[in-house]
Amino acid sequence: MSEPKELVRSFILRSCRGQSLADGDDIFALGLVNSLFAMQLVTFVESQFDLRVENEDLDVDNFRTVDAIAALVARKKGAASSTQDA
């Protein structure tokens, strides 16, 4: 699971140079994310991990931390593979 975390962390840190970011840091509470960047983050997740973020996935808690985003990716990838297996 480290690769998704590294990719997400790297994407976030590109927009806020000079910051450090732990996997459990709340990027909204830290002020690293505005509404435009939140949408860019969703688009990045969809394109980078080849998945679709549905309306029900657009809960701030799914994007609050690197850990949360990686967990969303894992759930979505797991759901995608189980529908392909059926």
N, C-alpha and C positions, 0 to 999 in steps of 0.2 A: 504493500500500500504506500510505500515511501515515494514512488515515482509520481503519482497524482499529487501528493502533498508538495513535492519539490516544484512541480510545474505550476501549481496554483500559487504557492508562495512567491515564486519568481515573477509571475504575472502581476501580482499585487505590488510587490516591491519595485517593479519598474516604474510605477506611477508615483511612488513616494520615496525617492532616493534619500539615503541617509537614515532611514528607519531600519529597525530590526523587527522581526516578526516571529513569534513562537507559534507553534501549531494551534495552541489553545487561546491565543489572543483574540479578543473581540474587535474585529476590524471596524465595526460601526462605532463602538464606544471610544476607540482610539482616534476617530475622526479621519480614518484613511479612505473612507468610502462616501461618495455623494451619490445622488440618484442616477446621474449619468454613468458613473463608474460601476454602479451596481448592475446596470443593464449590460455594460461591456463585459462584466464578470460572467453574467449568465451566458452571453454570446460566446465568450472564450470557453466556458465549460462545455457548451454544446459542440463547438467545432473541434476543440482539442481532444475530447473523449468520445466523439462521434455518438452523441446521444441527444435526446430531445428533452428539454426541461418543460414539463407541462405546467399548466396554471396551478395545479395543486402543489407543485414543487416550489412555487415562488413564495415560500414562507421565509422570512428573514432568518429564522433559526437554521435553515439549510445552508445559509451563506455567511453566517456570523463569524466562523473561524475556519482556518485551513482544515482542521479535523472534520468539521461539519460538512464542508464541501467535498472532501475526500469520501466521507461516508455516503453522501448523496450519490456521488459517482459510482461507488461500489454497489449501492442499492439499484441504481438505474441499469448498470451493466449486468448485474445479477438477474434483474427482471427481464432484460433483453435476451440474455442467453437462455433463460428458462422458457420463454415464448418461442424461441427458435427450436428448442429441443422437443417441444410439444407437437 
